[in-house]
Amino acid sequence: MNANVNMTKEEYSNYVDSKAKKSPIGKNLVWAFVVGGFICIIGQLITDLFTSWNFSKDDASTICTIILIFLGAFLTALNLYSIIGKHAGAGSIVPITGFSNSVVAPAIEFKTEGYVLGLGANMFKIAGPVLVYGITSSVIVGFIYWIIKLFM
């Protein structure tokens, strides 16, 4: 590699492909499906449990969301969620527990800088853009829906 600094893009691409570790796509897909499905099963069990205790479906769903967010944050604080994420990939990122992890992990990382400049300033470093674009797009879609309903 050092002898030929002037590689073409194709030669460089071939070189990188020969050195790169091959990703086991099938195994990764299965793990993502199993872990993501398991998180969803836990959520459904929590919802069913609270529904059986005579909570309304909406209240049981809200309680389930709160419990899953807490579990994601708790597992992140114990440094277990990163181990799950290492093996599960998107299976651990997509459910709400992954969102909880994306808020808590930067906060824990910067806690030594203090509560305001460390924890507070960095808590939404990863999740902040998701919130901003999610809220903005929902407002835009809601406004468009309102305009359409005015003329129909």
C-alpha positions in Angstrom: 0.0 0.0 0.0 2.7 2.5 0.9 4.6 1.9 -2.4 1.6 3.0 -4.5 0.2 6.2 -3.2 -1.4 7.1 -6.5 -4.1 4.4 -6.6 -7.2 4.8 -8.7 -10.6 4.8 -6.9 -11.2 1.3 -8.1 -7.9 0.0 -6.9 -8.4 1.6 -3.5 -11.9 0.2 -3.3 -10.6 -3.3 -4.0 -7.9 -2.8 -1.4 -10.4 -1.7 1.2 -12.7 -4.6 0.3 -9.8 -7.1 0.7 -8.9 -5.7 4.2 -12.4 -5.1 5.6 -14.1 -7.6 7.9 -17.1 -9.1 6.2 -20.4 -8.5 8.1 -22.6 -11.6 8.8 -25.8 -10.0 7.4 -28.0 -13.1 8.0 -26.9 -13.4 11.6 -27.3 -9.7 12.2 -30.9 -9.8 10.7 -31.9 -12.7 12.9 -30.5 -11.1 16.1 -32.2 -7.7 15.3 -35.5 -9.5 14.7 -35.2 -11.6 17.9 -34.2 -8.8 20.2 -36.5 -6.2 18.7 -39.3 -8.8 18.9 -38.5 -9.7 22.5 -38.6 -6.0 23.5 -42.0 -5.8 21.8 -43.2 -8.9 23.6 -42.2 -7.4 26.9 -44.2 -4.3 26.0 -47.2 -6.3 25.0 -47.1 -8.3 28.3 -46.9 -5.1 30.3 -49.8 -3.6 28.4 -51.9 -6.8 28.9 -51.0 -6.9 32.6 -52.2 -3.4 33.2 -55.3 -4.0 31.0 -56.1 -7.0 33.2 -55.9 -4.8 36.2 -58.8 -2.7 34.8 -56.7 0.1 33.3 -58.0 1.5 30.1 -56.1 0.5 26.9 -54.8 4.1 26.6 -53.6 4.2 30.2 -52.1 0.7 30.0 -50.2 1.8 26.8 -49.0 5.0 28.6 -47.7 3.0 31.6 -46.0 0.5 29.3 -44.2 3.3 27.5 -43.0 4.8 30.8 -41.8 1.4 32.0 -40.0 0.6 28.7 -38.3 4.0 28.8 -37.2 3.4 32.4 -35.9 0.0 31.6 -33.9 1.4 28.6 -32.4 4.1 30.8 -31.7 1.7 33.7 -30.0 -0.8 31.4 -28.0 2.0 29.9 -26.9 3.2 33.4 -25.8 -0.3 34.2 -23.9 -0.4 30.9 -25.9 -3.4 29.8 -27.8 -1.8 26.9 -24.6 -1.3 24.9 -23.9 -5.0 25.2 -27.4 -5.8 24.0 -27.0 -3.2 21.2 -23.6 -4.7 20.1 -25.3 -8.0 19.3 -28.8 -6.9 18.4 -28.1 -3.8 16.2 -31.2 -2.2 15.0 -33.3 -4.6 17.1 -32.3 -2.6 20.2 -32.3 0.8 18.5 -35.7 0.9 16.9 -38.0 0.3 19.9 -38.6 3.1 22.5 -35.9 1.6 24.7 -33.4 2.6 22.0 -34.6 6.2 22.2 -34.2 6.1 25.9 -30.7 4.8 25.5 -29.9 7.6 23.0 -31.0 10.2 25.6 -29.3 8.6 28.7 -26.0 7.5 27.2 -24.6 11.0 26.3 -25.9 12.3 29.6 -24.0 9.6 31.5 -20.9 10.2 29.4 -20.8 13.9 30.3 -22.0 13.8 33.9 -18.5 14.7 35.2 -18.9 18.1 33.6 -21.8 19.0 36.0 -25.5 18.9 35.9 -26.1 21.9 33.6 -23.2 22.0 31.2 -22.6 18.2 31.3 -25.7 16.3 31.8 -28.3 18.9 30.7 -26.4 20.2 27.7 -25.5 16.8 26.3 -28.6 14.8 27.1 -30.3 15.5 23.8 -27.1 15.4 21.6 -28.3 12.3 19.8 -32.0 12.4 20.4 -32.4 16.1 19.9 -32.5 16.2 16.1 -34.9 13.3 16.1 -37.3 15.3 18.4 -36.9 18.5 16.4 -37.5 17.0 13.0 -40.3 14.7 14.4 -42.2 17.6 16.0 -41.6 19.9 13.1 -42.8 17.4 10.5 -45.9 16.6 12.7 -46.8 20.2 12.9 -46.4 20.7 9.1 -48.5 17.6 8.4 -51.1 18.7 10.9 -51.3 22.2 9.3 -51.7 20.6 5.8 -54.4 18.3 7.2 -56.2 21.4 8.7 -56.0 23.3 5.4 -57.4 20.3 3.5 -60.2 19.9 6.0 -61.2 23.6 5.7 -62.0 23.2 2.0 -63.6 19.8 2.1 
